[in-house]
Amino acid sequence: MAPLGTLGSVRAIPGRSANPRDRTRPCERCGEPFTSGRVKARFCSGQCRAAAARGRTRKALLTEVDELERTFSAAIRRLRHEITTRYSP
């Protein structure tokens, strides 16, 4: 067995590459290449991570508003038609 501090004593850490260049990838938000200490890192900074989260939230809210708008537009059209046919002079 090799003494401590020699190459023989280095153990691989699960989820980490021995070569940092293997962990260089583009940021999912801004596209800038970055090197991460974590294998699963997706963003180059906390700012990009937070902006991506805000974007996901915004997209979900806009989708919900669009669905509500379609639902209520149809209901309003039905009511308008009913009122004009029922109460026409």
Secondary structure, DSSP 4 states (H G I P E B T S, - for coil): -PPTTSGGG--PPTT--SSGGGGEEE-TTT--EEE-SSTT---SSHHHHHHHHHHHHHHHHHHHHHHHHHHHHHHHHHHHHHHHHHS--
